[in-house]
Amino acid sequence: MADVVIEFDNPYGVFIPGHEVTGSVILAVREPVKANAVLISVHGEAHTHWTVSEPRTRYVTRVDAQGHHHSVAETYHESIPYSASTPYVSGSAIVWTPPSGLSTDHIPQGNHRFPFKFLLPPNCPSSFEGANGYIRYYCKARIDRPWYKFDKTTQRVFTVNPSSDLNLIPTASSPLQMSQSKETGVLFFKSGRISMTVRLHKGGFVPGEAIALEADIVNASSQKIKNIRVKIVQCSHYIAYRGSGMVQVGTLPSGLVGAPSRREHHREVFRSEEKVEIVKGATDKFTRLVPIPPVVATFNNCPIITVEYFLKIKMTTSGAVSTTVSAQLPLIIGTIPLRQVSIPSTAPSAPPLYPQIPSYDAPPSYADCVFGAGKVKGQEDELDEFTPRYPFYPNITPSAPPEETKM
């Protein structure tokens, strides 16, 4: 028999759309194996799936205490599947055939390496594992054996990472600001207003970078502000249809029934919560560095799955009836960092608070996604659990942190 392994030339197993995926099918043959061919195939698709519980009515016969039969309406629920798929890459190639034109022959004993390569289409979106769907790419090697019920196969998933250059997105370098306020107390027992103004010096970041968060807080109430929570949230959007079918990029769905069903799922990329004490009448500044772990870049080039990010900050007052004020700012996560960022300063002679990001030709490393392996089963149920890898820049941080809060 033989052991079959797929090995990629890229040790991270990470590839870019529009470029070649190269590797080898490796066979460890313990005794000669009769075979028609050794094949390698590649598959890639976006897939969404969930079920919707819908009420149904049926009539059943019941017998009462007097022995009379009655037809009674009974309500039950039926799980209706919704799904959609968008294919991105599919193909196969023969890496070994019998010599001398024979239809079958034996693969000799020993170790054999059969190289392969194929070109990824330029429109492939990033690998992604979500709550209601995934974008997944994998190779499958197969020894076509005559007279055997099952061929010998193995599979290996790889990561696709399109380039997302923040320098090409005009809004990525623009500062962001939002102000929110709220009256404390209830009904006729108002006790003043609390407010905050949240600022980011830019809106585009890469995994490994730290977001420099600044918030000016004014407590014009009679309550203390006791708690501040900061989160980075990933918001993924999914589209599926009743039944099954394909959604081609740039075309209308085919083989699908009814209007699209939509789902939205939020995951916390980062979360911190700390106790503070901002007394009544006080004004304070809250500054923190918020790290970004390895996550997929923002994308919207897939017709059935899109991903975006937000930074959320919430402060809460003390008291029997607490009051919360929340603010949310959009983030753009990319794969290539900003090289120059325009930082507004309070005075022309003030030194920049944040450094100018140097140019990078390639990310320093790739890191496993912070959310781990995907949980949604695919059409190939035998696929192992897979954790995508994303570009990660561990050394991009502000040269000096924001001033520490006085809390």
KOLMAR-152611 format. One record per residue (C-alpha): x, y, z; residue in one letter. Coordinates in steps of 0.5 Angstrom, whole numbers, plus 500, padded with zeros to 3 digits. Example, Ala and Ser with C-alpha at 12.3 -4.5 7.8 and 13.67 -1.06 7.14 Angstrom:
! residues 2
+-----+-----+-----+---+
|   x |   y |   z | r |
+-----+-----+-----+---+
| 525 | 491 | 516 | A |
| 527 | 498 | 514 | S |
+-----+-----+-----+---+
This chain:
! residues 407
+-----+-----+-----+---+
|   x |   y |   z | r |
+-----+-----+-----+---+
| 500 | 500 | 500 | M |
| 502 | 507 | 500 | A |
| 501 | 514 | 504 | D |
| 499 | 520 | 500 | V |
| 501 | 527 | 503 | V |
| 500 | 534 | 500 | I |
| 506 | 539 | 501 | E |
| 506 | 546 | 499 | F |
| 512 | 550 | 497 | D |
| 510 | 556 | 501 | N |
| 511 | 553 | 508 | P |
| 505 | 557 | 511 | Y |
| 501 | 554 | 506 | G |
| 499 | 562 | 504 | V |
| 497 | 564 | 497 | F |
| 495 | 570 | 493 | I |
| 490 | 571 | 488 | P |
| 492 | 571 | 481 | G |
| 499 | 567 | 483 | H |
| 501 | 560 | 482 | E |
| 500 | 555 | 488 | V |
| 506 | 550 | 488 | T |
| 507 | 544 | 491 | G |
| 508 | 536 | 491 | S |
| 504 | 530 | 492 | V |
| 509 | 525 | 496 | I |
| 508 | 518 | 496 | L |
| 511 | 513 | 501 | A |
| 510 | 506 | 497 | V |
| 511 | 500 | 502 | R |
| 510 | 495 | 496 | E |
| 508 | 496 | 489 | P |
| 501 | 499 | 488 | V |
| 498 | 498 | 481 | K |
| 495 | 504 | 479 | A |
| 492 | 508 | 473 | N |
| 494 | 515 | 475 | A |
| 496 | 519 | 480 | V |
| 491 | 526 | 480 | L |
| 491 | 533 | 484 | I |
| 485 | 537 | 484 | S |
| 484 | 544 | 487 | V |
| 477 | 546 | 489 | H |
| 475 | 553 | 492 | G |
| 468 | 556 | 494 | E |
| 464 | 561 | 499 | A |
| 459 | 557 | 502 | H |
| 453 | 559 | 507 | T |
| 448 | 555 | 510 | H |
| 443 | 555 | 516 | W |
| 436 | 552 | 518 | T |
| 430 | 556 | 519 | V |
| 424 | 553 | 523 | S |
| 417 | 554 | 520 | E |
| 411 | 553 | 523 | P |
| 406 | 547 | 520 | R |
| 399 | 545 | 521 | T |
| 397 | 538 | 521 | R |
| 390 | 534 | 523 | Y |
| 391 | 528 | 527 | V |
| 385 | 524 | 530 | T |
| 384 | 524 | 537 | R |
| 379 | 519 | 542 | V |
| 375 | 523 | 547 | D |
| 373 | 520 | 554 | A |
| 367 | 517 | 551 | Q |
| 371 | 514 | 545 | G |
| 369 | 519 | 540 | H |
| 374 | 520 | 534 | H |
| 375 | 528 | 533 | H |
| 380 | 531 | 528 | S |
| 384 | 536 | 531 | V |
| 389 | 541 | 529 | A |
| 396 | 540 | 531 | E |
| 402 | 545 | 530 | T |
| 409 | 543 | 529 | Y |
| 415 | 546 | 526 | H |
| 419 | 544 | 520 | E |
| 427 | 546 | 519 | S |
| 428 | 549 | 512 | I |
| 435 | 549 | 510 | P |
| 437 | 555 | 507 | Y |
| 444 | 555 | 503 | S |
| 448 | 558 | 497 | A |
| 455 | 557 | 494 | S |
| 460 | 561 | 490 | T |
| 465 | 557 | 486 | P |
| 472 | 560 | 485 | Y |
| 477 | 555 | 483 | V |
| 476 | 548 | 480 | S |
| 480 | 544 | 476 | G |
| 485 | 537 | 476 | S |
| 491 | 535 | 473 | A |
| 495 | 528 | 472 | I |
| 502 | 528 | 476 | V |
| 503 | 521 | 474 | W |
| 501 | 516 | 469 | T |
| 504 | 509 | 467 | P |
| 510 | 509 | 463 | P |
| 510 | 506 | 455 | S |
| 503 | 508 | 454 | G |
| 500 | 502 | 458 | L |
| 493 | 503 | 461 | S |
| 495 | 501 | 468 | T |
| 502 | 499 | 472 | D |
| 505 | 499 | 478 | H |
| 508 | 505 | 482 | I |
| 514 | 502 | 485 | P |
| 516 | 501 | 492 | Q |
| 520 | 507 | 495 | G |
| 519 | 515 | 496 | N |
| 516 | 519 | 490 | H |
| 515 | 526 | 489 | R |
| 510 | 529 | 484 | F |
| 510 | 537 | 483 | P |
| 504 | 541 | 481 | F |
| 502 | 548 | 480 | K |
| 496 | 552 | 478 | F |
| 494 | 559 | 478 | L |
| 489 | 562 | 482 | L |
| 484 | 566 | 479 | P |
| 485 | 574 | 481 | P |
| 478 | 575 | 484 | N |
| 479 | 570 | 489 | C |
| 476 | 573 | 496 | P |
| 480 | 571 | 503 | S |
| 480 | 565 | 506 | S |
| 474 | 565 | 512 | F |
| 471 | 561 | 517 | E |
| 465 | 564 | 520 | G |
| 459 | 562 | 524 | A |
| 454 | 561 | 518 | N |
| 459 | 560 | 512 | G |
| 466 | 560 | 510 | Y |
| 470 | 561 | 504 | I |
| 475 | 555 | 503 | R |
| 480 | 552 | 499 | Y |
| 483 | 546 | 498 | Y |
| 487 | 541 | 494 | C |
| 486 | 533 | 494 | K |
| 490 | 528 | 491 | A |
| 488 | 521 | 489 | R |
| 491 | 515 | 487 | I |
| 486 | 512 | 482 | D |
| 487 | 504 | 483 | R |
| 483 | 499 | 478 | P |
| 479 | 494 | 481 | W |
| 479 | 497 | 488 | Y |
| 472 | 500 | 491 | K |
| 475 | 506 | 494 | F |
| 481 | 510 | 491 | D |
| 487 | 512 | 496 | K |
| 486 | 520 | 497 | T |
| 488 | 525 | 502 | T |
| 486 | 533 | 502 | Q |
| 490 | 539 | 505 | R |
| 487 | 546 | 506 | V |
| 490 | 552 | 504 | F |
| 489 | 560 | 506 | T |
| 488 | 565 | 500 | V |
| 490 | 572 | 502 | N |
| 488 | 578 | 497 | P |
| 493 | 584 | 498 | S |
| 489 | 590 | 501 | S |
| 493 | 596 | 501 | D |
| 491 | 601 | 506 | L |
| 495 | 606 | 502 | N |
| 490 | 605 | 496 | L |
| 484 | 606 | 501 | I |
| 483 | 614 | 501 | P |
| 479 | 613 | 508 | T |
| 484 | 609 | 511 | A |
| 488 | 615 | 513 | S |
| 483 | 620 | 515 | S |
| 482 | 621 | 523 | P |
| 475 | 619 | 526 | L |
| 471 | 622 | 531 | Q |
| 464 | 621 | 534 | M |
| 461 | 625 | 540 | S |
| 455 | 621 | 545 | Q |
| 452 | 624 | 551 | S |
| 446 | 622 | 555 | K |
| 442 | 625 | 561 | E |
| 443 | 620 | 567 | T |
| 437 | 619 | 572 | G |
| 430 | 617 | 570 | V |
| 423 | 621 | 568 | L |
| 423 | 627 | 573 | F |
| 429 | 625 | 577 | F |
| 434 | 627 | 572 | K |
| 441 | 628 | 575 | S |
| 445 | 631 | 569 | G |
| 449 | 629 | 563 | R |
| 455 | 625 | 561 | I |
| 458 | 625 | 555 | S |
| 464 | 623 | 551 | M |
| 468 | 625 | 545 | T |
| 472 | 619 | 542 | V |
| 478 | 620 | 537 | R |
| 482 | 615 | 532 | L |
| 488 | 619 | 528 | H |
| 486 | 614 | 522 | K |
| 481 | 609 | 520 | G |
| 486 | 603 | 517 | G |
| 490 | 598 | 521 | F |
| 493 | 591 | 520 | V |
| 493 | 585 | 525 | P |
| 499 | 586 | 530 | G |
| 498 | 594 | 530 | E |
| 495 | 598 | 536 | A |
| 490 | 603 | 535 | I |
| 491 | 609 | 539 | A |
| 484 | 611 | 542 | L |
| 483 | 617 | 546 | E |
| 476 | 619 | 549 | A |
| 475 | 626 | 552 | D |
| 470 | 625 | 558 | I |
| 465 | 630 | 561 | V |
| 461 | 628 | 567 | N |
| 456 | 633 | 569 | A |
| 452 | 629 | 573 | S |
| 451 | 627 | 580 | S |
| 453 | 620 | 579 | Q |
| 460 | 617 | 578 | K |
| 463 | 614 | 572 | I |
| 465 | 607 | 574 | K |
| 466 | 602 | 568 | N |
| 469 | 603 | 561 | I |
| 469 | 597 | 556 | R |
| 473 | 597 | 550 | V |
| 472 | 592 | 544 | K |
| 473 | 591 | 537 | I |
| 468 | 587 | 534 | V |
| 468 | 583 | 527 | Q |
| 461 | 583 | 524 | C |
| 460 | 578 | 518 | S |
| 454 | 578 | 513 | H |
| 451 | 572 | 510 | Y |
| 446 | 571 | 504 | I |
| 443 | 564 | 503 | A |
| 437 | 562 | 499 | Y |
| 431 | 557 | 501 | R |
| 434 | 551 | 497 | G |
| 441 | 550 | 494 | S |
| 444 | 553 | 488 | G |
| 450 | 557 | 486 | M |
| 451 | 565 | 486 | V |
| 456 | 567 | 481 | Q |
| 460 | 573 | 482 | V |
| 457 | 579 | 478 | G |
| 450 | 575 | 476 | T |
| 444 | 573 | 479 | L |
| 443 | 567 | 483 | P |
| 441 | 560 | 479 | S |
| 437 | 554 | 482 | G |
| 435 | 558 | 488 | L |
| 428 | 559 | 491 | V |
| 425 | 566 | 493 | G |
| 428 | 572 | 496 | A |
| 435 | 572 | 500 | P |
| 435 | 570 | 507 | S |
| 440 | 574 | 511 | R |
| 444 | 573 | 517 | R |
| 449 | 577 | 521 | E |
| 454 | 575 | 526 | H |
| 458 | 579 | 531 | H |
| 465 | 576 | 534 | R |
| 469 | 580 | 539 | E |
| 476 | 581 | 536 | V |
| 479 | 584 | 543 | F |
| 475 | 586 | 549 | R |
| 478 | 590 | 555 | S |
| 474 | 592 | 561 | E |
| 476 | 596 | 567 | E |
| 474 | 600 | 573 | K |
| 475 | 607 | 573 | V |
| 472 | 613 | 578 | E |
| 470 | 619 | 574 | I |
| 467 | 623 | 580 | V |
| 461 | 628 | 579 | K |
| 463 | 635 | 575 | G |
| 470 | 632 | 573 | A |
| 473 | 632 | 566 | T |
| 478 | 627 | 564 | D |
| 481 | 624 | 558 | K |
| 481 | 616 | 557 | F |
| 487 | 613 | 553 | T |
| 489 | 606 | 551 | R |
| 492 | 602 | 546 | L |
| 488 | 597 | 543 | V |
| 491 | 591 | 540 | P |
| 489 | 588 | 533 | I |
| 490 | 580 | 533 | P |
| 490 | 576 | 527 | P |
| 484 | 577 | 523 | V |
| 481 | 577 | 516 | V |
| 482 | 583 | 512 | A |
| 475 | 587 | 511 | T |
| 472 | 585 | 505 | F |
| 466 | 585 | 501 | N |
| 468 | 582 | 494 | N |
| 464 | 576 | 495 | C |
| 456 | 576 | 493 | P |
| 454 | 572 | 499 | I |
| 459 | 573 | 505 | I |
| 462 | 580 | 507 | T |
| 466 | 582 | 513 | V |
| 467 | 589 | 517 | E |
| 470 | 592 | 523 | Y |
| 468 | 597 | 529 | F |
| 471 | 599 | 535 | L |
| 466 | 600 | 541 | K |
| 467 | 604 | 547 | I |
| 462 | 604 | 553 | K |
| 462 | 608 | 560 | M |
| 457 | 606 | 565 | T |
| 455 | 610 | 571 | T |
| 454 | 608 | 578 | S |
| 448 | 608 | 582 | G |
| 441 | 604 | 583 | A |
| 439 | 606 | 576 | V |
| 446 | 606 | 572 | S |
| 446 | 610 | 565 | T |
| 451 | 608 | 559 | T |
| 454 | 612 | 554 | V |
| 456 | 608 | 548 | S |
| 460 | 610 | 541 | A |
| 462 | 606 | 535 | Q |
| 467 | 608 | 530 | L |
| 468 | 604 | 523 | P |
| 475 | 600 | 522 | L |
| 478 | 598 | 516 | I |
| 483 | 592 | 517 | I |
| 488 | 591 | 511 | G |
| 494 | 587 | 510 | T |
| 499 | 592 | 508 | I |
| 500 | 598 | 513 | P |
| 499 | 605 | 512 | L |
| 506 | 608 | 510 | R |
| 505 | 615 | 512 | Q |
| 499 | 618 | 516 | V |
| 498 | 625 | 517 | S |
| 497 | 627 | 525 | I |
| 494 | 633 | 527 | P |
| 497 | 637 | 532 | S |
| 495 | 642 | 537 | T |
| 501 | 646 | 536 | A |
| 505 | 647 | 529 | P |
| 511 | 646 | 533 | S |
| 508 | 639 | 537 | A |
| 512 | 633 | 535 | P |
| 508 | 627 | 532 | P |
| 505 | 623 | 537 | L |
| 505 | 617 | 533 | Y |
| 511 | 614 | 528 | P |
| 511 | 614 | 521 | Q |
| 510 | 607 | 518 | I |
| 516 | 604 | 514 | P |
| 515 | 601 | 508 | S |
| 514 | 593 | 508 | Y |
| 514 | 589 | 501 | D |
| 512 | 583 | 505 | A |
| 509 | 582 | 512 | P |
| 514 | 579 | 517 | P |
| 510 | 573 | 519 | S |
| 503 | 569 | 518 | Y |
| 499 | 568 | 524 | A |
| 493 | 563 | 526 | D |
| 486 | 567 | 526 | C |
| 485 | 569 | 533 | V |
| 478 | 565 | 532 | F |
| 481 | 558 | 531 | G |
| 478 | 553 | 526 | A |
| 472 | 553 | 523 | G |
| 466 | 550 | 525 | K |
| 461 | 550 | 519 | V |
| 461 | 543 | 515 | K |
| 463 | 543 | 508 | G |
| 461 | 539 | 502 | Q |
| 467 | 535 | 504 | E |
| 465 | 533 | 511 | D |
| 472 | 529 | 511 | E |
| 476 | 535 | 511 | L |
| 480 | 536 | 517 | D |
| 479 | 542 | 522 | E |
| 482 | 548 | 519 | F |
| 485 | 555 | 522 | T |
| 486 | 560 | 516 | P |
| 493 | 564 | 517 | R |
| 493 | 572 | 516 | Y |
| 499 | 577 | 515 | P |
| 501 | 579 | 522 | F |
| 506 | 585 | 524 | Y |
| 508 | 584 | 531 | P |
| 512 | 591 | 531 | N |
| 508 | 596 | 529 | I |
| 506 | 600 | 535 | T |
| 506 | 608 | 536 | P |
| 513 | 610 | 538 | S |
| 510 | 613 | 544 | A |
| 503 | 611 | 548 | P |
| 498 | 616 | 549 | P |
| 498 | 620 | 555 | E |
| 496 | 615 | 561 | E |
| 489 | 617 | 564 | T |
| 489 | 620 | 571 | K |
| 484 | 616 | 573 | M |
+-----+-----+-----+---+
